[in-house]
Amino acid sequence: MELEKAIQIAKERGFDLIQVTEKVSPPICKIMDYGKYLYQQKKKEKTAKQHQKGSELKGIRLGFGISEHDLEIRAKQAEKFLKKGNKIRIEMKLRGREKALGQFAKEKVNKFLEILNNLIPIKTEGELRRQPRGLTMIVSKKIKI
């Protein structure tokens, strides 16, 4: 149908002529209310955004006096998070005299990383950082190329 005729029909019916696709020749158009069309497009974009899922940052908290077995359990939990595509923040809170024994705490975190690396290949995003209340580090799954 020619453009002028399509515009005339749309005006007679009280609607707008909306071009749906421009990639094909001749372009495809619809006769409908433009406000309603915009509303439907925004609704589609909103639902598409809701179904999109990015990676979350999950936290694993280690204690200063954590045992070997508990480290293994936390590593298995971290493995589940990594397999889902999430990143992990490893935290070790230090209280009181524990702050003076920072080297011992670093060894515990490194032991945890070693156990975790045996379960699933990991990539550290930055070094182990000392913060006022303890140590933190962010870890993600190593992507195979």
C-alpha positions as CSV (number, residue, x, y, z in Angstrom):
1,M,0.0,0.0,0.0
2,E,1.3,3.5,-0.7
3,L,2.3,5.8,2.1
4,E,-0.3,8.5,1.4
5,K,-3.1,6.0,1.3
6,A,-2.0,4.4,4.6
7,I,-1.7,7.7,6.3
8,Q,-5.2,8.6,5.1
9,I,-6.7,5.4,6.4
10,A,-5.0,5.9,9.8
11,K,-6.4,9.4,10.1
12,E,-9.9,8.2,9.2
13,R,-9.8,5.7,12.0
14,G,-8.3,8.1,14.5
15,F,-5.0,6.3,14.9
16,D,-1.4,6.8,13.9
17,L,0.7,5.0,11.3
18,I,3.7,3.4,13.1
19,Q,6.7,1.9,11.3
20,V,7.5,-1.4,12.9
21,T,10.6,-2.5,11.0
22,E,12.8,-0.5,8.7
23,K,15.2,-3.2,7.7
24,V,13.0,-4.8,5.0
25,S,11.9,-3.3,1.8
26,P,9.1,-2.1,1.8
27,P,9.0,-1.2,5.5
28,I,6.3,-2.7,7.7
29,C,3.8,-0.4,9.3
30,K,0.9,-0.7,11.7
31,I,-2.2,1.4,12.3
32,M,-2.5,1.9,16.0
33,D,-2.4,4.4,18.9
34,Y,1.2,5.7,19.2
35,G,0.9,6.2,23.0
36,K,-0.2,2.7,23.5
37,Y,2.7,1.5,21.3
38,L,5.2,3.4,23.4
39,Y,3.7,1.9,26.6
40,Q,4.0,-1.6,25.3
41,Q,7.6,-1.0,24.2
42,K,8.5,0.3,27.7
43,K,6.8,-2.7,29.3
44,K,8.8,-5.1,27.1
45,E,12.1,-3.4,28.0
46,K,11.2,-3.5,31.7
47,T,10.4,-7.2,31.8
48,A,13.6,-7.9,29.8
49,K,15.6,-6.0,32.4
50,Q,14.0,-8.0,35.2
51,H,14.9,-11.3,33.7
52,Q,18.5,-10.2,33.2
53,K,20.8,-11.3,36.0
54,G,24.2,-10.0,36.7
55,S,26.7,-11.5,39.0
56,E,26.2,-10.8,42.7
57,L,28.8,-10.3,45.4
58,K,28.4,-13.0,48.0
59,G,30.2,-13.0,51.4
60,I,32.1,-15.7,53.1
61,R,33.1,-14.8,56.7
62,L,36.0,-16.7,58.3
63,G,36.7,-16.5,62.0
64,F,40.2,-16.2,63.5
65,G,40.1,-19.6,65.2
66,I,38.4,-21.4,62.4
67,S,39.2,-25.1,62.1
68,E,40.4,-27.0,59.0
69,H,37.1,-28.8,58.6
70,D,35.1,-25.6,58.9
71,L,37.4,-24.1,56.2
72,E,36.5,-27.0,53.9
73,I,32.8,-26.5,54.5
74,R,33.0,-22.8,53.7
75,A,35.0,-23.6,50.6
76,K,32.3,-25.9,49.4
77,Q,29.7,-23.2,49.9
78,A,32.0,-20.7,48.1
79,E,32.3,-23.2,45.2
80,K,28.4,-23.3,44.9
81,F,28.4,-19.5,44.7
82,L,31.2,-19.4,42.1
83,K,29.5,-22.1,39.9
84,K,26.4,-19.9,39.8
85,G,28.5,-17.0,38.4
86,N,28.8,-14.9,41.6
87,K,31.8,-13.3,43.0
88,I,32.9,-13.8,46.6
89,R,34.1,-11.5,49.2
90,I,36.2,-13.3,51.8
91,E,36.2,-11.6,55.1
92,M,38.1,-12.3,58.3
93,K,37.0,-10.2,61.2
94,L,39.7,-9.5,63.7
95,R,38.9,-8.5,67.3
96,G,41.1,-7.2,70.1
97,R,44.5,-9.1,70.3
98,E,43.7,-10.9,67.0
99,K,44.7,-7.7,65.2
100,A,48.2,-8.0,66.4
101,L,48.4,-11.5,64.9
102,G,47.8,-10.4,61.3
103,Q,50.3,-12.9,59.8
104,F,48.5,-15.8,61.3
105,A,45.2,-14.5,59.9
106,K,46.7,-14.2,56.4
107,E,47.9,-17.8,56.6
108,K,44.3,-18.9,57.4
109,V,42.9,-17.0,54.5
110,N,45.6,-18.4,52.2
111,K,44.8,-21.9,53.4
112,F,41.1,-21.3,52.6
113,L,42.1,-20.1,49.1
114,E,44.2,-23.2,48.6
115,I,41.3,-25.4,49.5
116,L,39.0,-23.5,47.3
117,N,41.4,-23.6,44.4
118,N,41.5,-27.4,44.7
119,L,37.7,-27.5,44.2
120,I,37.4,-24.9,41.4
121,P,39.9,-22.7,39.6
122,I,39.7,-19.2,41.0
123,K,41.0,-15.7,40.2
124,T,41.7,-13.2,42.9
125,E,40.6,-9.7,42.1
126,G,43.2,-7.7,44.0
127,E,45.3,-8.7,46.9
128,L,44.3,-9.4,50.5
129,R,43.6,-6.0,52.0
130,R,43.9,-5.0,55.6
131,Q,41.0,-2.9,56.9
132,P,40.3,-1.5,60.3
133,R,38.2,-4.5,61.4
134,G,40.0,-7.3,59.6
135,L,41.1,-8.7,56.2
136,T,39.1,-8.8,52.9
137,M,39.6,-10.1,49.5
138,I,37.4,-10.6,46.4
139,V,37.5,-13.8,44.4
140,S,35.9,-14.9,41.1
141,K,35.8,-18.0,39.0
142,K,38.6,-18.3,36.5
143,I,37.3,-18.3,33.0
144,K,38.8,-20.9,30.7
145,I,39.8,-19.7,27.3
